[in-house]
Amino acid sequence: MKRTLLLFALLVATTFSAVADKGMWLPSLISSRIKDMKSKGFKLSAEDIYSINKASLKDAVVLFDGGCTGEIVSEKGLILTNHHCGYDAIQALSSVEHDYLTDGFWAKNHSEELYCPGLKVHILVRMEEVTERIAAGETKEDIIKKAEAEGRGYKAKVESMYYGNMAYLFIYREFNDVRLVGAPPTTIGKFGADNDNWIWPRHTGDFSIFRIYADQENNPAEYSANNKPYTPARHFKISTAGIKEGDFTMIYGFPGNTQEYITSDAVKYIAELSDPTKIDLRTQRLDIIGAAQAKSPETRIKYAAKQANIANAWKKWQGEVKGINRLGTYDKKVAYEDKFRKENPDKAYLLDSLKAAYERNMDGYFNYELFNETLCGIELQQVVLLAMEKDAAKREAAIERFYKDFDVNVDRQLAIAMLKAYEALATADAPALKALFAQHGGAENYANWLYDNTKLGTYESFKSAEIEADPMSEFARAIVPIQAYAKKYKYRNLSNIPDIERWFRPYVKALMEWDKKRAFFPDANLTLRVAYGKVAGYEYADGEWHLPQTTIEGIIAKDNPEIYDYNVPQQLRDAYEKKAYGRWGVNMYGKYTVPVCFIATNHTTGGNSGSPVLNNKGELIGVNFDRTWLSTMSDIEFDETLCRNIICDIRYVLFVVDVVGGAGWIIEEMGL
């Protein structure tokens, strides 16, 4: 107990020294930040943010589909999240006949809402420190088992903080009946697509609307026509008052991954090896998919979600490398470590041990990342695994879903490119796969032979194929040892490999004891966090100042019917021409317009997509969806002068729902 209290005392002692809008804070410890938050304009209390004794803002935040955030905005379980977070579900419900990606979708009432198979949301019940329970000998499994027995639909996780210096239990309610209520056309929800991704100024209406359903007792339940809309303990009130430069903003969500405390060795690996390799591999995949999509509307729909998933990190890594190099992050880390060594000679061994651990594990982790980016990018092998499912109904459903969004010609081209890359770059032992390469005169020849001879390329031929004897099964068996090798390195980051993390635990603790002016917060790990800052423009380049708000005029300026990603719906054009903005029109920048997006200084990362952006009263003013390209290195180093998160203004969300979607009943349900 003394160790935990000492660590907490160190955290509190350092956090008040922070002046930058930096940090992702645990809600249960937000009382240590509330003084600073109030000094910047926040009007609520720590208990308003997080409480287990009464309904609080935490009860209106959801973990959406295991990798995004959403917010509850009505008494009937209505959820707002990003369009790109709901993209997989929208794509799965789409077809050439019902193309909800191109045309959008707006239910007219509850009966028209569409069930999304496999989509889940989680609502946090509570978080609880369990460091001492684990130290006393209680296993994580036992802690989780006890927690999940507390309530119906409970799911629990124990997560490490500060590289294992602290451990927290997170208990959630898991809801499996989630339905699509509304989604704008992709040319609004993904306006600008890859070209505008990670860019400011931005004009993307990146939102979609879903609803949680529960049983008659308001408990989580599997899908049933008898289920009813979930009644939440709390939902967000919406503010349409707007924003201005300097206004307080708060993000409440589930950031996925940051590496605030890594050493120079890890920074060098990211900037010089890992990111450049992954960028190159994804460029090849995107070029192949993009060429196929341009030739066929059917292929465009089939590969829309896949393409988006590949492209998001691809562009982020490019910005990350540029940011690391621009800020001189590696040199800063080296200088910081040299200072630590000089002032803590008795603890210099920690840095030596970390360097040695990186050297032992770097090649293995690179091969793990290479496996993910190359061999895992070849889809057809997956059907071999799906065919092994013993439950016939599940097997047939999974295989049918697989072929619905699969094109063997696209996969052939991906296989050729990725097998060639693996052959050139891999250093892991892979005797079975290398033997296949050698047998056919190299990776490219083998890939062509494989797709020439497999019978699994289409659903019809799959039905009559002898799967065990098929060449694709031979390929799947050949990569099993590679997968087993890669699995040894399957951790959130290189620095989380146990052989490395064991040295980070005392190192981070030593940093907290030494650097009293530094604000220490736990790295993001997809657990609920609070980040706060303000609405702010920034100097993008010498003499180029970016305002913090964009408007509908920027959409019209980019509108181009000849380019799919910029071809906005006619309803939006008509509204602009007639200035028929309804109650969402405002006077700003000397014109009558509709606000679209704004930026703020909140510290965010992947997982914060869809997070509620709140004003100083805890009211919803926007939906977070991105960062600027100059901000992508903030997972490693946050630069308060340039780092900005990008937010879809709630007024634009409401304008699209009302004017473009004609779904006024949804707005009424939100209490407006």
Buried (B, 14 or more C-beta within 10 A) or exposed (E): EEEBEEBBEBBEBBBEEBEBBBBBBBBBBBBBBBEBBBEBBBEBEBBBBBBBEEEBBBBBBBBBBEBBBBBBBBBBBBBBBBBBBBBBBBBBBBEEEEBBBBBBBBBEEBEEBBBBEEBBBBBBBBBBBBBBBBEEEEEBEEBBEEBBEEEEBBBBBBBBBBBBBBBBBBBBBBBBBBBBBBBBBBBBBBBBBBEBBBBBBBBBBBBBBBBBBBBEEBEBBEBEEEBBBBEBEBBBBBBBEBBEEEBBBBBBBBBBBBBBBBBBBBBBBBBBEBBBBBBEBBBBBBEBBBEBBEEEEEBBBBBBBBBBEBBBBBBBBBBBBBBBEEBEBBEBBBEBBEEBBEEBEEBBEBBEBBBBBBEEBBEBBBBBBBBBBBBBBBBBBBBBEBBEBEEEEEBEBBBEBBBEBBBBEBBBBBBBBBBBBBBEBBEBEBEBBBEBBEEBEEBBBBBBBBBEEBBBBEBEEBEEBEBEEBBBBBBBBBBEBBBEBBEEBEBBBBBBBEEBBBBBBBBBBBBBBEBEEBBBBBBBBBBBBBBBBBBBBBEBEEEEEBBBBBBBBBBBEBBEEEEBBBBBBEBBBEBBEEEEBEEBBBEBEEEEBBBBBBBBBBBBBBBBBBBBBBBBBBBBBBBBBBBBBBBBBBBBBBBBEBBBBBBBBBBBBBBBBBBBBEBBEBBEBBEB
